[in-house]
């Protein structure tokens, strides 16, 4: 291989890698939700109201609203691609708990539970 060809291949690989990185590093579009009940997001209790949910590819979920906000960790849920954007809740003895976030066209993210060692 000539030096010109090697240089051309190296620059082509850099151009392709640069074009692909923003697509993988981008956040999901914000999800706007209206929740008719109080709920727990991690260890934070949030009142009923309107919220914006953002998820970064790093597994960090941020939920913000006029009643408060929370930052949560998530993991990829079952290997199913969401066909709509939204969130899922579970109900237990203490009320409703945010369980997962579904961004259209992405694998759903499950909220990681807080262990007793993390609660303080």
Buried (B, 14 or more C-beta within 10 A) or exposed (E): EEEEEEEEEEEEEEEEEEEEEEEEEEEBEBBEBEBEEEBBBBEBBBEBBEBEBBBEEEEBBBBBBEBBBBEBBBEEBEEEEBEEBBBBBEEEEEEBBBBBBBBEEBBBBBBBEEEEEEEE
